[in-house]
Amino acid sequence: MTAWRTLATQVLNGTPLSSSQALDVVHADDDEVLALLDAAFRVRRHHHGRRVRIHVLQNAKSGVCPEDCAFCSQSLKFDSDPEQYGMQQVDQIVEGAKAAWDKGAVTYCIVTATRGPHSSEVDVVCEATRRIKETYPMDVCASLGLLDAEQARKLADAGVDRYNHNLETSCDHFENVVTTHEWSDRVETVKQAKAAGMEACCGGIIGLGEARADWVDLALALREIGVESVPVNFLNPRSGTPLEDVDKVRPQDCLKALAMFRLVHPEADLRMAGGREVVLDQMQPLALYAANSFFTDGYLTTGGQGESKDYRMIQQAGFEPVIVEDGPERQTPATADDTPSGDSEAADRRRQPSAGPAG
């Protein structure tokens, strides 16, 4: 058995985890999961304490993506019947920011289903960001697909703090998941965002039919790029997509993956993202020993378990949400109904099935 706490000490002393050590983590026996999480928690606690950062997503353009990402029901190439609408107006995106603020978000994420943004869509996000920043002391993250240098500069100048573009999986496995663009295109977009002055939010999905070695390759690629935020999604297969019949990854293995990502990315904002409620299920609280952030109030087109249960999970596990004290008074979110929003009839009408993952 590897001395997992020794790996934590190594990382805290400034020596990065090696590829072979990362492979040891993801191939660990199930009996060692708690020991792995203990090691990951030592690193997490050093850099983030017991704090949990809450993020909220805004699906600003839905169901009209021309790409063929095999996990995603927002692709026009698949028979998955998501809700479809074009780019939202500035007022709608700003209204979403108010709702995110009221839910205690420290980061508001504006996402569009697209290969890359039109210039008019960049202008909408820029204007919305400027208006949001005038009122709410939240970080703004944009996820608009493939970017060029000029678009990245405009977003950064408008005040966008982070840009999200996930690599999704390893370079070797990517061609089995996406054929309409290259893995290198995604890497270039992340580099353009960083060059413009934005932080990079970049992660992937566990459960695309890949090997565990692909998790390690992805983590190491992200480290080489120097990303500041790492969302780890867990595939909840969507009807009508090529991956609809893929088996979900076991929660124990998801926890091993999260522990590995924490040890490879000791300082990062590591997020348990889309699919956590379904794939991790009752083991979600254990993920907080590695991850220091998550999305509440659902994902792009699927509901979550509701912010009431999310906040209760944080507190009962002995963690504490990060609360931004400045800014306008928050309205108390409607959390009296503890029914998981992903299971409620209203949520099903509002959010048609789509790819569970969201960065």
PyMOL commands that set and color helices and strands:
alter all, ss='L'
color gray80, all
select helices_A, chain A and resi 4-12+19-26+30-48+90-102+119-135+149-158+171-174+183-195+212-225+251-264+276-279+281-287+307-316+345-350
alter helices_A, ss='H'
color red, helices_A
select strands_A, chain A and resi 51-61+107-112+139-143+162-164+199-201+204-206+229-234+269-272+293-295+320-321
alter strands_A, ss='S'
color yellow, strands_A
deselect
rebuild
show_as cartoon
